[in-house]
Amino acid sequence: MLKRDFPYETVNTFLRTCTKPFTSKTIQRLLRAEGERAALREVSDFLDSHPSVFPLSDGSYIARPGLFTDAYFSIKPRRFEVDSGILIIGHRCMPFVDPEMLPHELNFTFAGMPVHKKCIEIASDDVLDMYRLFGEEYVPQFLGLDPGNEDRDFAENDFEIPNRIFLTVCDMRALYKRFDFSYADRLSARLVNWDEGLIELRPIKEMRSNLFESTEENELRERWYDVLETCLLSTIEEYGPCHSIEEQLVCAFFGNTDILCISGCGSLDEYLMRTKNVVFAEYGVETRLWKKGEECTASSWRDRFESGIDVSETLYGEIGIPLPEFMLDAYILDSLYRRDKGVREIFKRIIPSSFVLEEWQLKTFLLHLETKYVILSEKYNRFTDFNKGEVRSSALKLYSALVKLICELDSCGLPADFFPQQDLVILSQLFAHTGHLVEALLYQENLSDKDLSAASASLEGMTFSFEDIEEILVSVMENKKKDAFSIVK
């Protein structure tokens, strides 16, 4: 378990710029030089759970900057982009850049000069499929976060995308004109700086005089598509749905950058338009890349329930439920907002009635709860908490219902494959999304009315989804109980 004073900022700063393999001892020496300390086991645990760090076969690690710096990828501009002198960024730099950076935050250069950006009005149908790798369910949010749409509130219309939107794009008129860029040409891209999201562009002219002519460059690109497909299918087989399409792509490129990140590569967009074996598939309320004709599922619902959770950072050892510490803080703040009379009310909301604690667990947890309650109540200000208190309360109500259903599933004795798989996936996704929402409400200060309205709308949709799957999953458990009763009778 990582200590609260673990030097996260120092280590993360190192990881954002390190382009060479490193070890836990490398980090430990860095911390000592900065006057900070951490046990070697702590450093290793942190690296093993970090989404931007990958273990190598010799026991060392490599971070995303080391994996993708100087890596080549390809972008094939559409006909309307060439005609308009623009380049839409969208998902086209995935998975090479920082996944936390939005498309408009990336920077491009050509021949050592920056490529300027501009905001244009465009038909949404022209750009939607260039954001698809973020997950179809998240496209409205990515478009809504573009500076061109900062005055629009997509949440007001239930995140329905309008027919025309404003979008930040690269101004490519000079480059296209200088190289007499045609519809058959493409852009070779090289990641220069991962931390800054800096990408170098270079035009590549199509050398074929007609579509039926074969050149060495085209044959190389055809082989590249075959290799990418093999890597993607292997990733799906070995790692499953992962946490996102972006993570699936990272896994496909990891260990294969020497054959995939080459100057003569094709583009992901072109591959996905031509493949007959990999498709976008529904994964609960989300989207993943998957094998055509197969259902996209996780190996077990318990794996999905615990995915993304470091159990050592939770109260699992105390109460047998992997409840994060921040969630306990949220329940206490909610209790103060509700003006409850004591911690017993909090206990009832956290621990499902069907979940029985042993005596030592009960005493340990209540002591922990009471201690934190005293600390937080001394600093609590209901006036400053009032705006987000109601949204947080609703989010915790849903979270408690999710935990209750998960505990019932865990104790019913039925195997995972006995239940509808997509409903189990949705359950795990709702659990994760609700947790993230509560965490945001807890740590993000000065949330605007617009932010709270969007959170409330999202919460309402998740609650409806939960009610649908709860009815189905509870029905399966009850039918099993009836069958067992009939047999005993």
N, C-alpha and C positions, 0 to 999 in steps of 0.2 A: 504494500500500500504506500503510495507516495505521500510524503509529508506535505503539510500545507505551505511550508516555506520552500518547496522545491523550486529551483530557479528556472521556471518555465520560459520566461522572456529571453534569458540569455541563450538557452538551448535552441529555442525556436528561431532566434536571429541567426544562429550558426547554421541551422538546417536550411534556411531560405537562401543561403549563398554558397553552401559547400557543394563543389562539383566533383569531388574525389571520394572514393570509399573511405570509411572511417570506422572506428570501434568505440565501444563504451568507454575505454580508457582515454581515447582522444577527447571525448566530451569531458571526462573527469579532469584531465589536464587543463583544458580550456577554462573550466570553472575555477580551478585553483588559481590560475593566472588572473582571473577576474575577482579574486578574493571571495569566491563562493564555494560551497561544498555540497556534495551529494554522494551517497554510497553507490558503489559500482552496481549493485543489484537494483537500486532505484533508477539509475540511468538506463540500464538494460530493459527494465519494465516499461519505462517511458518510451523508449525507442520501439519496442515490440508492439506497442499499442498505437503508435503514431501513424496516421493515414498517409503521410508523405514520406515514410521511411520504409525501405525494403531490405530484408535480410539476404545476404549473399552466402554462397555455399561454404566459404572459408570462415564464417563466423563474424565477418564484418558487415557493415551496412552501407547502403547508398540512398541518398535522399532524392527527391524529384529533380532538383537542379542538376544533380550528377547524372541522372537518367536521361534528361532531355536537352540539356544545354548543348548547342551546336547540332541538334537533331534536325533533319530535314523532313518537311511534310509538304503536301501539295494542295493548292486551291484552284478549282476550275470555275472561273467566273461564268455566270449565266449570260445568255444573250442580252437580256434587258440591262444587266449591269454594265456590259461593254458599251451598249448604246447610250446609257446614261452617264458613263464615266465615273462609276462608283464601285465600291466593293463592300458588300454586306458582311459583317464580321460573324455574327451568330455563333454557331458551335464549331466553326471551321478550324479553330486552333486547338480543339480538344483531341487528345488528352495531354498535350504538350505543355500547356500553361497552367498557372495556379488556378485550381477550380474555384477559389474564393473570389477571383477577379471577374467582374462583369465584362461582357464583350466590349463596351465602350471605354473601359479602363485600359485595354491593351493598346500598345503603341507600335507603330510600324515605321520602317525606314526603307529607302530605296537609294542606292548609290551613295550612302552616307548621309542622306538628307531625310528629315522626317516627312512622313506622309500625313498631310493634314486631314482633319475630320470635319464634317459638316452635318447639319441636321436637315433631313428632307422629309417630305410627306410622301407616303407610299401606300399602295394597296396591301393590306395585311396578307392576302392570299399569296402574294409574291414572295413573302419572306418566312412564312410559318415553318416550312420544311427545312429551313436553314437554322432552326432552333430546336429541332426535334430530338437531337441527342441529349439535350438537357432533360428530356422526359416530356411527353406531350402535356402532362398534368401541370408542368411548371412553366410552359411557354408564356402564358398570360403574365406571370409574375416577372419574368425576365424582360418582356416588352414593357411592362409597367414601370420597371426600374430604370429604363433608358431616360436620360435627361430630357429628351424631346417630349416625353409623356409625363413630366413631373407635375403638370397641372391637371392631369386626368386621374380619376380614381376608379380603376378597373373593378375594385371591390363593390362599388355601388351597383353594378350590373352583374353581380355574381361572377366576376372575372370573365365575362363574355368579351371577346376581342372585337372592337369596332371594325368596320369595313376598311377604313383608312387610319393609319397611325403615323406618328412621327418617329424617326429613327436616326440614330447617329451612325454615319457610314464613313468610309475612307474616300476621300476625293482623289480619284485615279485618272482624271482627264489628261493631265500632262504625261503620265507614264504610258497610258494607252496610246496617246497620239505619237509620242516619241518613238515607240516601237511598232507602230502600225499594228496594234494588237487586234487580232481577229477572234472570231467566235471559237475557233479550234485551239487557240493558244491557252496556256495555263500559267499560273504563278508558282514558282518554287519558293517556299518559306523556310527560314532557318531561325530557330530560337536562339537569340543572342544572350538574353538575361532573363532568367526565370523570375527572380525577385521583382524586377521592374516590369515584367510582361512585355519585353522588347523583342520584336520580330523583324527580321530582314527579309524583304521581298525581292525576287528577281524574275523577270518574264522569261518564259520558255516558248519558243516558236514551234508550231507544229510543222514538221518537215515533210510529211506525206503530201503528195500532190493529189491523192484521192483516198477515199476510205478503204479501198481494197489493197492499197500498197502496204507492204510490211517493211518496217525499219527496225533497226536494232533497239532504238528507244522504245518503240511500241511493244516489241517482244519482251523487253525488260519489265515494262509496266504490267503486261499480262501475267508474267510470272509473279510479280509483286501481289497482284490480286489473289492469286492462288495461295501464296504464303500467308497473307493476311487472313484468308478464310480458314486455313488450317490452325492458325494461332487463336482465332476467335472461337472456333469450335472446341479446341482444347481447353480454353478458358471457361467456357460454359460447362463443359464436362467436369472440370476440376474444381472450379470456384463457385459455380451456380450463379444465382442472380446478383450476388454482391450487394452493396448498398446503393448502387446507382449504375447507370450505363457508363458514366465517366470512369468509375472504378473498374468495370468490366474491360474497358478499353485499355486502361493502365496495365491491368494484369496481362492482356494480350500482347502489349508492347514490351513489358518487362522481360528481360532475357532475350529479346528478339530485336533490339534496336539496331544491331549491326546489319540486319537484313531487311528491316522495315523502314528505318529512318535514313533513307538514301536519297540522293539528289534526283534520281529517275523514278521516284515513287508515284503512285496514283493518289487519288484522294479518297477519304472515307465516304463522302457523298456519292462518288461514282461507284464505289464498291457496293454500297447499300442499294443502289438503283439496279445493279446488275446481278447480284447474288440470288440464287434460288434456294439456298440452304439456311440463311440467317434472316430472321424477320424481327420486326418490333412486336413484342407480345405483351399482353396485359399481365401485370404482376400485382394482384390486389387492386389498389387504387393508383398504382404507378405503372411504369413501362420499363421493359428490359429488352435487350437483344437475346434472342433464343433460337433454338433449332426449329425450323419450319415443321409444322405438324405435331409438335410436342407441347404439352402444357408446361407453363413456366411456374415451377413450385420450388420451395425450399425442401431440404431433406426432412426436417421436422419442425413443428411449430415451436417447440421449446428452444431450438437453435435460433429461430427468428426473434423470439421473446428476449433472449439474452444477447443478441447481436448488438455490437456497439456499446455494450455495458461492461465496464471493468468491475466485476463483482467485488473486488477488494475495496473499491471506492463506495460501496453501498453498505446498507445495514443488514446484508444477508446473514452475516455471522451472528447477529443479535436476534433477528426475528424470522429468518428463513425466507424473506422476500427481498429481492434485489432492489430496494428502494434507495435512490441516490440521496446523499446528504442534503443537496439543495432542495429536494422535494419535501423533506421534513421541514426545512425553513419556510417553504411556501405554505405548508399546512398550518404552521404556527402563525404566520402573518395573516392567513385567512381567518384563523380563529380570533385573532385580535380585531380584525376588520368586522367580524360577525358579533363581536363582544360576547363571546362564549364565557361561561362561568369557570371553566378549568380545562385541564389537559385531557380529561376523560372524553370530552367531545371530540378532540383531535384524534384520540386513540380509535374511536369508533369509525371515523372516516378513513383512517389509514389501514386498519386491520379488518379484513372481511369477517363477517359473522361466522362464516363456515370454516375459517382458519383458526385452529386452536394452537395457542402458544403454550410451551412448557412453562412451569413456574419460574425457572431461572431466566427464561427469555422475557417473560412478562415484567419481572422486577428490573432487569437490566434496561429494557427498552423504556419503561416508564421513568426511570432515573435519568436516562439520556434525554428524554423528551422534556422533563421538568427543568433540567439544567439549561437546555437551549431556550426554553420558553422564557425563563427569567432573564436571560441575556438579551433576547430579541425584544421583549416587552419593555425593557428600560429605554430602548432607543426608538420605539415605534411611534409614528406620527400618523394618526388616522386621516388628518386633513390632506397631507401630501400623498397618501395612499388611496384616497377615495376614488379617483378616476379609474384606476386599473383594478381596484378591489373586486368589483362585480365580475369583470371578465376572468380574473384569476379564480374566483370562487366557482364559476361555471366550468372552467377548465379542470379544476381539482375534482369537481363532482363527476365529470366524465372519466378522469383518471382513476378515481376510486372504483367506478363501475367496471372499468377495464381490468383492474387488478383482481376484483372479485370474480369476474368471468374466467380470467386466466387461472386463478387458484382452483376454481371448480373443474376446469378442464384438466388441470394437473392431478387432481385427486380422484377423478372419475374412473381411472384405470383403463381408458380406451386408448388404443394406439393412434398416432397422428393421422395415418392413412384411413382411419374410420370416418373422419370428418371431411366435409367439402374443402378442398385444398385452398381455393381462392379466398374463402371466408377466413381461414386461419391466417393467410397472408395479410388480408385486410386488418385483422385483429392486431397483428404485430406492428403493422404500419401505423395504425391509429395510436397504439401504445407509444411508439417512438415519437410521432408527430405531436401528440399531446404533451409529452415530456419536454420536447423542445420549446413548445409554446409557453409552458409554465416557466421554464428556465429563462426565456426571453423577457417575460413579464417580471421576473425576479431581479434580473441584473441590468436590463436596459432602462436607464433613467430618462426622464423627460419624454415619454412616449406621447406622440401627438394624438388628437382625436381621430385623425385619419388612420393612424397605426392601430389604435384600439378598435376602431370600426372594422378594419380588415381582419383583426384577430377574432373579433366576435363573429363575423361572417364565416370565417374558416372553422371556428368552433361549432357553429350551428350545423354546418355541412358534415363535420366529423361525427357529431352526435346522431344525426339522421342515419349515417352509415353504420354506426355502432348498433343502433336499435334494430336495423335490418339483419345484421349478422348475428346479434345476440339471440334473436328469435330462432334463427336456423340452428345455431350450435346448441342452444338449450334444448331444442326439440330433439336433436340427435341423442343427447344424453338421457332425456326422459324416455324416449322410445327404447333405449337400451335397458333402462331400469325396468320398464314394463315387460320386456322380453325375459329378463332375468327373473322377475316375479312370477311370470307364467310358468317358467321351467320349474321353479321351486314348488309352486302350487301343485 
